[in-house]
Structure formats: structure tokens, C-alpha cells
Amino acid sequence: MSGVWVFKNGVVRLVENPGADAVEGGGRQASGVRRKVLVHSATNEVITNYAALESKLRSLGWERYYDDPELLQFHKRSTVHLISLPKDFTKFKSMHMYDIVVKNKNSFEVRDIF
């Protein structure tokens, strides 16, 4: 996990490539564009949709929380944790992935792909 954690307006987020605007190509690195994927550690499965993610989270004790129609949310009764994700999977970013990893130690990891 590389980058800088930024605290702004009560929210912590990971800025993966600070200063990328100065890199040629509008923030793209000359060696290629790095993307991140969420991987379920036990099965080595890349999470490619919310159905797969929900299945993995349910097996870990997470329940769907239907309070906000704009978000896909999961809550674990034994904790105070809440995972909030955008409804549209194409807007699922690395900050959401790291949130899942932090709240599910040893169950998920984030990997770079090119």
C-alpha cells in the first residue's frame, strides 16, 4: 500500500500517487497505468462485481443494510463497522477496497494490476 493518507472534512482517504498531476500524460505514469483489484485471500478470487463481494462478506458475518438507497452498505453486528460502497460497481475505487481490507483482516487484499 503506497501513497499518502489524507484527512479532509472528517474523512480519511488514500491518495495513491500524490503529485501525479506533474507526471506526463495527465497523471499517468510513463511505465503504464496501475489499477487496483480486490482479492478474496482464501480463494484468490478477484472481486469483479457486487454479487461476488456480497457473497464473501455474508460468509464473514456481514449483513446488508438498506438505510440509504444511494449506497450499498454492510454492517457486522459484532462490531461498530459499516462498509459503504457506491451503488455503481464502476465507481468502486481503491479507497473502498482498502476499507474492506481494514475491516476484514486476513480475508481480503488489494493488488496492483497493469
HELIX and SHEET records of a PDB file:
HELIX    1   1 ALA A   20  ALA A   22  5                                   3    
HELIX    2   2 TYR A   50  SER A   59  1                                  10    
HELIX    3   3 PHE A   89  LYS A   91  5                                   3    
HELIX    4   4 SER A   94  LYS A  103  1                                  10    
SHEET    1   A 2 VAL A   4  LYS A   8  0                                        
SHEET    2   A 2 VAL A  11  VAL A  15 -1                                        
SHEET    1   B 3 GLU A  45  VAL A  46  0                                        
SHEET    2   B 3 ARG A  35  HIS A  40 -1                                        
SHEET    3   B 3 PHE A 108  ILE A 113 -1                                        
SHEET    1   C 3 TRP A  62  TYR A  65  0                                        
SHEET    2   C 3 LEU A  71  LYS A  76 -1                                        
SHEET    3   C 3 LEU A  82  PRO A  86 -1                                        
END                                                                             
